[in-house]
Amino acid sequence: MIRLDDTYRSRAAPPGSARYWSWLFSHPEARAPLLGVFALLAEWRAATNPAVDAAVAQTKLLWWRDEMQRLAQRAPLHPISRLLGSLPGAAEIDFAPLAQAVGAASAQVGGVPIERGALLPAHAQDLIGGPLLIAAQLGADAAEASPGLRDCAAALAHGEYLARALADYRRDAGFGRIAFPIDELLERSIGNDDLCAPAPAPGLAAYLAETRAAAARSFARAAAALEPPERARHRGLLVLAALGGHHLRTHRPPYAEDVRLQDIYFAWRTARTASCAR
């Protein structure tokens, strides 16, 4: 099996981050798939940073879209996609959702807003959920995912999208990007100036609290979605759900990298409980 360069590994799962603890406490056979998918998500996330020139970002993402097509055709070039293609069971996996994820990232770079709240779960699924599901399938050497696993990945994607939007909405608005659904903002008369303000006005503060509660519900749904026989194999996803909820409660951004004892405890307890599930 191909080993990722340390640069890709550190970007995929920075020490102290939720993804690091997810990888560290995951089932041994799930670690390489998780690391590979985390590495892809890190590359695409870097391209969507609004500080990156949009033309440069779109060029990078166009290359990645082509690379995901090469991966689907079993001829990848990049070390990350070569790692994924070399894993047991990769020949049976449909990698098409990875190309969809690149497309969703490209839409964000282009400033395409989410028009309605009802569309947000599908966008989060394309951007994050599909890749997480592929990691889980590779980690279980299974071409088909159970309904519980699909629900877990979808709920994690929704929770993580909202958590990141809560952390970055002010920065994004400053670059002309809106992370939240437009219909929800219009319904509450929240404008771009409100999103850019140093402190949220009462209407925005109430909306942010509602969004935080929705993200918490999604992480809780992800934590409960897996059937007991699946929980040990997919405990890395459960760690993501546990830390996602914990970071929301403590108002920490989902990408925080500072090592905290509570994070280690939540990750260890979640993984141990999952391993004992029957």
NUPA-309081 format. One line per 3 residues: number of its first residue (from 1); their letters; for each residue x, y, z of N, C-alpha, C, CB. Coordinates in steps of 0.02 Angstrom, whole numbers, m for minus. Glycine has a CB too. Example, Ala and Ser with C-alpha at 12.3 -4.5 7.8 and 13.67 -1.06 7.14 Angstrom:
2
1) AS) 660,m284,390,615,m225,390,660,m165,390,565,m224,452 | 642,m112,354,684,m53,357,645,2,394,704,m30,286
***
This chain:
278
1) MIR) 42,m60,0,0,0,0,44,62,0,m48,0,61 | 23,113,m37,60,175,m41,55,214,24,34,218,m100 | 111,245,44,111,287,105,113,360,84,171,270,152
4) LDD) 69,399,115,67,470,98,128,507,126,3,501,125 | 150,556,89,203,601,113,179,637,176,223,652,58 | 226,652,220,208,683,284,172,750,275,271,694,326
7) TYR) 187,786,221,153,849,208,78,838,199,183,884,147 | 60,788,158,m11,773,148,m43,747,211,m20,722,91 | m5,707,249,m32,678,310,m48,733,361,17,628,341
10) SRA) m3,781,368,m13,834,418,m69,881,397,52,874,427 | m79,891,333,m136,932,310,m201,894,317,m126,955,237 | m199,829,306,m260,788,310,m286,784,381,m246,717,285
13) APP) m242,774,429,m262,764,498,m213,800,544,m267,689,517 | m216,866,548,m169,903,590,m173,880,663,m182,978,585 | m117,867,695,m119,846,765,m161,893,808,m48,842,793
16) GSA) m206,863,848,m250,902,890,m318,916,860,m218,966,907 | m325,906,794,m389,919,761,m437,860,771,m378,933,686 | m501,873,758,m551,819,762,m534,763,713,m622,847,748
19) RYW) m511,781,654,m494,729,605,m434,688,627,m481,760,537 | m388,719,663,m332,681,690,m355,629,739,m281,728,723 | m399,649,787,m423,601,836,m468,549,803,m461,637,893
22) SWL) m505,568,753,m546,520,716,m502,467,684,m588,555,661 | m447,489,653,m401,442,621,m365,399,674,m349,480,578 | m342,430,728,m303,394,778,m344,340,812,m275,442,830
25) FSH) m408,354,827,m450,307,863,m494,264,818,m493,345,912 | m483,269,752,m524,229,706,m502,156,706,m520,258,635 | m543,113,678,m525,43,669,m462,39,626,m584,3,636
28) PEA) m415,m5,642,m351,m8,604,m361,m11,529,m311,m67,627 | m410,m50,506,m420,m56,434,m454,5,404,m461,m118,419 | m479,49,445,m512,110,420,m464,169,417,m571,127,464
31) RAP) m405,163,446,m361,221,451,m336,246,384,m302,205,495 | m312,202,342,m286,224,277,m341,256,234,m255,166,239 | m401,226,229,m454,259,190,m473,327,218,m515,215,188
34) LLG) m478,332,285,m495,397,315,m442,448,300,m505,389,390 | m379,429,307,m325,475,295,m326,500,223,m257,442,311 | m337,453,176,m339,472,105,m396,521,91,m347,411,62
37) VFA) m455,507,117,m511,552,104,m502,618,141,m578,518,126 | m477,616,203,m462,679,238,m412,721,198,m435,664,309 | m364,688,167,m313,724,128,m345,758,68,m258,676,106
40) LLA) m391,723,34,m426,754,m22,m466,814,1,m471,703,m57 | m504,805,55,m546,859,81,m503,919,101,m587,836,140 | m444,907,128,m399,962,147,m375,1000,85,m339,935,186
43) EWR) m358,964,32,m336,998,m30,m392,1041,m58,m314,946,m82 | m452,1015,m60,m509,1053,m88,m529,1109,m42,m568,1007,m101 | m526,1098,23,m544,1151,70,m495,1209,63,m543,1124,142
46) AAT) m432,1195,52,m382,1248,44,m398,1290,m18,m311,1219,38 | m422,1257,m70,m439,1293,m132,m500,1338,m124,m451,1243,m189 | m545,1320,m78,m605,1361,m68,m595,1419,m21,m661,1318,m43
49) NPA) m536,1425,9,m522,1482,52,m530,1546,11,m450,1478,82 | m573,1593,32,m586,1652,m9,m525,1696,m19,m640,1692,22 | m472,1687,21,m412,1726,11,m372,1702,m50,m368,1722,73
52) VDA) m387,1642,m75,m354,1615,m134,m385,1646,m196,m358,1537,m136 | m344,1667,m243,m370,1695,m305,m419,1646,m338,m312,1712,m355 | m478,1670,m356,m531,1625,m381,m509,1588,m444,m594,1665,m396
55) AVA) m473,1621,m488,m451,1588,m550,m402,1532,m535,m419,1640,m599 | m356,1545,m488,m308,1494,m469,m344,1435,m437,m255,1522,m420 | m392,1450,m393,m429,1397,m359,m469,1355,m409,m477,1427,m307
58) QTK) m501,1387,m457,m540,1350,m506,m495,1306,m549,m581,1397,m550 | m436,1330,m566,m389,1290,m605,m368,1227,m567,m327,1331,m623 | m354,1236,m501,m336,1178,m460,m393,1129,m455,m316,1201,m390
61) LLW) m453,1155,m445,m510,1110,m438,m528,1075,m504,m571,1149,m412 | m517,1109,m559,m528,1077,m624,m480,1017,m632,m518,1127,m682 | m417,1027,m610,m370,971,m614,m393,914,m569,m298,994,m594
64) WRD) m417,931,m509,m440,879,m463,m501,843,m490,m454,910,m395 | m546,879,m524,m604,846,m553,m581,794,m604,m651,897,m586 | m533,814,m646,m506,766,m695,m471,707,m660,m456,801,m743
67) EMQ) m437,723,m605,m402,670,m568,m451,621,m537,m357,701,m514 | m508,645,m513,m558,600,m485,m588,555,m539,m613,640,m450 | m593,582,m599,m615,541,m655,m563,487,m671,m629,584,m717
70) RLA) m499,506,m667,m446,457,m678,m448,403,m624,m377,490,m679 | m462,424,m562,m467,375,m508,m525,327,m521,m478,411,m440 | m581,354,m544,m639,311,m559,m623,262,m616,m699,354,m578
73) QRA) m576,283,m660,m556,240,m715,m494,198,m698,m541,282,m777 | m474,199,m635,m418,159,m607,m351,181,m637,m430,85,m621 | m343,246,m651,m279,270,m677,m260,337,m645,m282,278,m754
76) PLH) m259,342,m577,m245,406,m545,m171,424,m549,m266,403,m471 | m157,489,m542,m88,514,m545,m63,540,m477,m84,569,m597 | m107,571,m439,m86,604,m377,m75,552,m322,m139,656,m354
79) PIS) m26,564,m278,m13,515,m223,m74,501,m180,43,541,m179 | m116,551,m168,m175,538,m126,m223,491,m161,m210,605,m108 | m239,506,m223,m286,463,m259,m256,395,m275,m309,497,m323
82) RLL) m190,393,m283,m157,328,m293,m163,285,m230,m83,337,m313 | m157,318,m172,m167,281,m109,m237,251,m107,m156,328,m48 | m288,291,m121,m356,266,m118,m366,210,m168,m405,323,m132
85) GSL) m338,217,m228,m346,166,m279,m310,101,m263,m322,191,m344 | m261,104,m217,m222,44,m200,m252,5,m142,m151,63,m183 | m304,32,m111,m332,0,m50,m373,m62,m67,m375,50,m11
88) PGA) m376,m110,m22,m418,m170,m33,m490,m149,m45,m413,m218,27 | m520,m178,m95,m590,m164,m111,m600,m104,m155,m627,m155,m49 | m546,m68,m172,m554,m7,m213,m584,m22,m281,m486,28,m221
91) AEI) m569,m80,m308,m595,m97,m375,m671,m102,m376,m565,m163,m398 | m701,m112,m317,m774,m119,m314,m809,m54,m295,m793,m174,m264 | m771,m1,m281,m800,61,m256,m816,108,m314,m753,95,m207
94) DFA) m873,140,m310,m891,193,m358,m863,259,m331,m969,197,m368 | m812,285,m365,m779,346,m342,m812,409,m370,m707,345,m362 | m868,403,m405,m901,461,m434,m917,516,m383,m964,439,m469
97) PLA) m937,498,m320,m951,552,m272,m893,599,m259,m973,522,m208 | m832,576,m272,m774,621,m262,m773,676,m314,m709,581,m264 | m792,660,m375,m797,711,m427,m853,760,m410,m808,680,m497
100) QAV) m908,735,m382,m962,779,m360,m939,826,m305,m1022,737,m335 | m896,802,m261,m870,844,m208,m828,901,m236,m827,803,m159 | m788,886,m287,m748,939,m319,m794,990,m352,m700,909,m371
103) GAA) m849,966,m383,m896,1011,m414,m929,1057,m362,m949,972,m450 | m945,1030,m304,m975,1071,m251,m926,1123,m226,m999,1026,m193 | m862,1103,m220,m810,1151,m199,m802,1206,m252,m743,1115,m187
106) SAQ) m805,1187,m315,m798,1236,m369,m856,1286,m368,m796,1200,m437 | m916,1262,m352,m974,1307,m347,m963,1358,m291,m1038,1267,m335 | m934,1336,m236,m920,1383,m181,m870,1436,m202,m894,1345,m119
109) VGG) m818,1415,m237,m768,1463,m260,m800,1514,m308,m710,1426,m295 | m847,1490,m348,m880,1535,m395,m931,1580,m362,m914,1495,m448 | m941,1573,m297,m988,1616,m262,m1060,1596,m271,m979,1685,m284
112) VPI) m1073,1535,m295,m1142,1512,m305,m1174,1501,m236,m1145,1447,m348 | m1226,1538,m219,m1256,1531,m153,m1303,1472,m149,m1293,1595,m134 | m1319,1452,m89,m1372,1402,m78,m1437,1441,m73,m1358,1358,m13
115) ERG) m1480,1433,m123,m1539,1475,m126,m1590,1460,m71,m1572,1467,m194 | m1599,1396,m56,m1650,1377,m8,m1622,1329,43,m1712,1346,m43 | m1647,1334,104,m1624,1290,157,m1634,1217,141,m1658,1306,220
118) ALL) m1687,1202,102,m1701,1132,84,m1646,1102,40,m1767,1127,48 | m1605,1145,9,m1551,1121,m35,m1486,1109,2,m1540,1170,m91 | m1481,1135,63,m1418,1131,99,m1395,1059,114,m1423,1169,164
121) PAH) m1440,1013,136,m1416,945,150,m1385,912,89,m1473,903,174 | m1414,923,29,m1386,893,m31,m1317,922,m47,m1434,903,m91 | m1309,988,m37,m1244,1019,m49,m1192,992,m1,m1249,1096,m43
124) AQD) m1211,987,63,m1164,960,113,m1146,888,97,m1195,965,184 | m1195,850,74,m1182,781,55,m1132,777,m2,m1247,745,36 | m1142,819,m53,m1095,820,m109,m1026,840,m86,m1120,867,m164
127) LIG) m1022,891,m44,m958,920,m25,m920,876,24,m970,988,6 | m955,845,72,m921,810,127,m946,738,135,m931,847,191 | m1012,729,132,m1041,664,148,m1021,608,101,m1115,669,148
130) GPL) m1021,622,36,m1001,571,m13,m930,546,m1,m1007,599,m83 | m881,591,6,m813,568,21,m808,528,86,m767,628,25 | m843,550,139,m841,513,202,m870,442,193,m879,550,257
133) LIA) m922,437,154,m953,372,142,m905,326,104,m1018,379,102 | m868,353,56,m819,313,20,m764,289,68,m788,353,m38 | m741,333,112,m691,312,161,m717,255,204,m670,371,206
136) AQL) m780,260,225,m809,208,267,m816,142,229,m878,230,293 | m836,145,166,m843,85,126,m775,52,115,m876,101,59 | m724,92,101,m657,64,92,m632,34,157,m608,118,67
139) GAD) m647,67,212,m625,41,277,m659,m23,297,m637,92,329 | m718,m35,269,m754,m97,284,m749,m147,228,m827,m81,298 | m712,m128,174,m705,m171,115,m775,m193,91,m661,m233,131
142) AAE) m820,m144,83,m889,m159,63,m910,m111,8,m937,m153,124 | m933,m139,m48,m954,m98,m104,m1020,m62,m90,m961,m141,m166 | m1061,m92,m47,m1126,m62,m30,m1126,m38,42,m1183,m113,m41
145) ASP) m1157,20,53,m1161,48,120,m1231,35,148,m1145,123,119 | m1235,21,212,m1299,10,245,m1336,76,252,m1289,m22,315 | m1402,74,261,m1440,136,272,m1414,176,332,m1514,120,283
148) GLR) m1395,141,385,m1368,176,444,m1304,212,429,m1358,127,501 | m1260,181,390,m1197,213,373,m1208,273,328,m1150,162,339 | m1255,267,281,m1271,324,238,m1298,382,279,m1322,303,184
151) DCA) m1342,366,326,m1371,419,368,m1318,451,412,m1428,391,411 | m1272,411,437,m1218,437,479,m1175,486,439,m1174,380,506 | m1155,468,378,m1113,511,337,m1150,575,318,m1090,474,273
154) AAL) m1215,569,300,m1254,628,281,m1262,675,340,m1322,607,255 | m1276,648,399,m1284,690,458,m1218,724,478,m1311,649,517 | m1163,687,473,m1098,717,487,m1083,774,439,m1043,664,482
157) AHG) m1099,764,375,m1086,815,325,m1126,878,339,m1103,789,255 | m1190,869,357,m1233,926,372,m1207,963,434,m1306,904,383 | m1190,926,486,m1164,957,547,m1099,994,535,m1155,905,600
160) EYL) m1053,963,498,m989,995,486,m997,1057,443,m940,946,454 | m1040,1053,392,m1049,1112,350,m1074,1171,392,m1100,1097,292 | m1125,1159,433,m1152,1212,475,m1101,1238,525,m1215,1188,512
163) ARA) m1062,1192,554,m1012,1213,603,m959,1257,570,m978,1151,635 | m939,1240,510,m890,1281,475,m920,1348,455,m863,1245,413 | m983,1347,433,m1016,1409,415,m1021,1456,475,m1086,1396,387
166) LAD) m1037,1429,534,m1040,1469,595,m973,1500,611,m1065,1426,653 | m920,1462,600,m852,1487,617,m827,1539,567,m804,1428,620 | m848,1533,503,m816,1572,450,m862,1621,415,m787,1527,400
169) YRR) m926,1626,436,m974,1666,397,m952,1738,388,m1042,1663,429 | m922,1768,441,m903,1839,437,m846,1848,387,m881,1865,507 | m796,1804,390,m741,1808,341,m768,1798,270,m687,1755,358
172) DAG) m810,1748,261,m836,1733,195,m876,1792,167,m879,1670,196 | m918,1822,209,m959,1878,187,m915,1937,165,m1007,1900,242 | m858,1945,198,m812,1998,179,m785,1990,109,m756,2002,228
175) FGR) m784,1928,85,m762,1914,17,m821,1905,m31,m718,1851,16 | m881,1919,m7,m939,1915,m51,m969,1846,m57,m920,1938,m117 | m951,1801,m10,m980,1734,m11,m1028,1726,48,m923,1680,m8
178) IAF) m1083,1693,34,m1134,1683,86,m1138,1608,100,m1203,1711,65 | m1125,1589,162,m1124,1518,179,m1193,1491,194,m1079,1506,239 | m1238,1534,218,m1304,1512,239,m1354,1516,182,m1329,1554,299
181) PID) m1408,1478,185,m1460,1481,133,m1490,1551,127,m1515,1430,147 | m1497,1575,66,m1520,1643,54,m1592,1653,79,m1516,1660,m20 | m1636,1604,69,m1705,1613,90,m1711,1621,165,m1748,1554,67
184) ELL) m1668,1587,203,m1671,1593,276,m1648,1663,298,m1627,1539,309 | m1598,1690,264,m1574,1757,282,m1626,1810,263,m1507,1772,247 | m1656,1804,204,m1706,1852,183,m1767,1851,229,m1728,1839,111
187) ERS) m1785,1791,250,m1843,1784,295,m1833,1822,360,m1857,1711,310 | m1769,1828,380,m1753,1862,443,m1725,1932,432,m1704,1821,484 | m1727,1956,370,m1702,2023,352,m1629,2032,371,m1745,2077,385
190) IGN) m1590,1979,361,m1518,1982,375,m1482,1998,310,m1491,1915,406 | m1445,2052,308,m1409,2073,249,m1334,2062,254,m1422,2145,235 | m1298,2078,200,m1226,2067,199,m1191,2109,252,m1199,2085,129
193) DDL) m1216,2171,264,m1185,2213,315,m1191,2180,384,m1217,2282,316 | m1247,2146,397,m1256,2111,461,m1205,2055,468,m1327,2083,466 | m1193,2019,413,m1147,1962,415,m1075,1986,424,m1152,1921,351
196) CAP) m1060,2046,401,m991,2072,405,m978,2109,471,m977,2118,347 | m1030,2125,508,m1022,2165,569,m979,2128,621,m1091,2182,599 | m940,2166,660,m897,2134,710,m935,2092,761,m858,2187,746
199) APA) m996,2115,779,m1038,2078,826,m1107,2070,795,m1043,2115,896 | m1137,2011,802,m1202,2000,770,m1258,2040,803,m1220,1926,772 | m1301,2070,762,m1361,2103,786,m1409,2050,813,m1395,2146,730
202) PGL) m1460,2071,851,m1505,2021,882,m1535,1971,833,m1560,2057,917 | m1557,1995,774,m1587,1949,726,m1538,1897,701,m1615,1988,667 | m1477,1919,686,m1426,1872,664,m1405,1826,721,m1365,1910,638
205) AAY) m1399,1853,782,m1380,1811,839,m1431,1755,850,m1375,1854,903 | m1495,1771,842,m1547,1719,850,m1540,1667,795,m1617,1751,848 | m1526,1689,734,m1518,1642,678,m1457,1597,689,m1512,1679,611
208) LAE) m1402,1626,713,m1342,1587,726,m1356,1535,780,m1284,1633,747 | m1395,1553,831,m1412,1505,884,m1454,1448,855,m1450,1540,941 | m1500,1464,811,m1541,1411,779,m1496,1366,737,m1596,1443,735
211) TRA) m1450,1395,701,m1405,1356,659,m1360,1311,701,m1363,1402,614 | m1336,1338,757,m1294,1298,802,m1334,1239,829,m1268,1341,861 | m1397,1250,845,m1440,1195,870,m1451,1143,815,m1507,1223,895
214) AAA) m1460,1166,753,m1469,1119,697,m1406,1077,687,m1487,1157,633 | m1348,1108,692,m1285,1071,685,m1279,1019,741,m1225,1119,686 | m1297,1038,802,m1293,991,858,m1339,932,847,m1312,1027,924
217) RSF) m1399,944,820,m1445,889,806,m1416,843,753,m1513,917,783 | m1382,871,704,m1353,829,652,m1297,785,680,m1326,872,596 | m1255,813,722,m1201,772,752,m1231,718,796,m1153,817,794
220) ARA) m1285,734,832,m1318,684,874,m1349,629,831,m1372,717,919 | m1378,648,775,m1407,599,729,m1352,553,701,m1444,634,671 | m1295,582,684,m1240,542,659,m1217,492,711,m1181,587,637
223) AAA) m1213,514,774,m1190,471,828,m1237,412,840,m1182,510,892 | m1302,421,824,m1351,369,839,m1369,327,778,m1414,401,866 | m1343,345,719,m1368,314,657,m1345,242,646,m1346,356,599
226) LEP) m1285,225,669,m1257,159,655,m1288,106,699,m1182,160,663 | m1300,47,670,m1322,m10,709,m1263,m36,751,m1349,m66,662 | m1277,m67,809,m1222,m90,852,m1168,m131,816,m1250,m132,907
229) PER) m1184,m178,771,m1130,m216,739,m1083,m173,696,m1160,m271,696 | m1106,m114,675,m1066,m71,632,m1022,m22,671,m1110,m33,584 | m1037,m12,733,m1007,44,769,m932,37,780,m1041,51,835
232) ARH) m909,m24,792,m837,m33,802,m798,m18,738,m822,m104,826 | m823,m44,682,m788,m35,619,m786,39,598,m822,m76,564 | m839,76,614,m844,146,592,m837,195,650,m910,157,557
235) RGL) m798,175,700,m793,218,759,m757,284,743,m756,182,814 | m719,287,690,m688,350,671,m740,403,654,m642,340,612 | m795,382,621,m849,429,607,m884,450,671,m899,397,558
238) LVL) m891,403,718,m923,420,781,m881,470,821,m935,357,822 | m816,464,816,m772,513,849,m782,582,818,m697,491,844 | m789,586,752,m802,650,719,m867,680,745,m806,641,643
241) AAL) m919,638,753,m983,662,778,m977,687,849,m1036,607,773 | m943,649,892,m936,669,962,m898,734,969,m901,613,1002 | m843,741,933,m803,802,938,m838,860,904,m734,791,907
244) GGH) m876,846,851,m914,900,820,m963,930,868,m951,874,758 | m999,888,904,m1046,914,954,m1011,949,1012,m1088,858,981 | m955,920,1033,m917,950,1089,m891,1019,1070,m859,905,1110
247) HLR) m864,1026,1009,m837,1090,988,m892,1142,981,m800,1082,921 | m952,1121,960,m1008,1168,957,m1024,1195,1027,m1070,1135,927 | m1026,1149,1075,m1044,1170,1143,m992,1217,1173,m1051,1108,1188
250) THR) m930,1209,1153,m876,1251,1181,m858,1308,1135,m815,1208,1195 | m896,1317,1081,m886,1372,1033,m816,1372,1004,m900,1439,1067 | m792,1313,989,m727,1307,955,m739,1292,881,m683,1251,987
253) PPY) m699,1318,836,m709,1303,765,m695,1229,752,m662,1347,721 | m729,1199,703,m721,1127,690,m652,1107,667,m771,1105,640 | m612,1156,645,m545,1140,621,m492,1158,673,m531,1178,556
256) AED) m511,1171,735,m463,1188,787,m411,1133,793,m498,1199,854 | m347,1154,802,m292,1105,803,m256,1101,869,m243,1121,749 | m274,1144,917,m238,1142,981,m260,1080,1021,m252,1206,1022
259) VRL) m211,1045,1048,m224,983,1085,m256,1000,1152,m158,942,1095 | m314,969,1165,m349,980,1228,m367,913,1258,m412,1024,1218 | m358,909,1323,m371,846,1358,m443,822,1349,m355,853,1432
262) QDI) m490,868,1348,m560,849,1340,m573,816,1272,m606,910,1348 | m539,841,1220,m547,811,1154,m522,739,1154,m509,852,1100 | m465,728,1186,m437,661,1190,m486,615,1227,m368,661,1224
265) YFA) m514,641,1281,m560,601,1321,m623,584,1281,m579,639,1386 | m653,633,1248,m713,620,1209,m698,569,1154,m740,685,1178 | m641,576,1120,m624,530,1066,m613,459,1094,m561,554,1029
268) WRT) m575,454,1148,m561,388,1177,m625,355,1202,m511,394,1235 | m667,393,1237,m728,364,1265,m775,342,1209,m764,415,1310 | m780,382,1156,m823,364,1100,m799,301,1066,m827,421,1050
271) ART) m733,297,1053,m706,239,1019,m713,177,1062,m632,251,1002 | m701,183,1127,m706,125,1172,m778,100,1177,m680,143,1243 | m826,146,1182,m896,127,1184,m917,92,1120,m940,188,1197
274) ASC) m894,119,1064,m911,88,999,m882,19,993,m886,132,942 | m822,10,1018,m789,m56,1013,m824,m108,1055,m716,m51,1035 | m860,m87,1107,m895,m133,1151,m967,m146,1129,m894,m107,1222
277) AR) m990,m111,1076,m1060,m118,1054,m1071,m187,1026,m1078,m65,1001 | m1130,m213,1036,m1149,m280,1011,m1215,m276,974,m1154,m331,1068
***
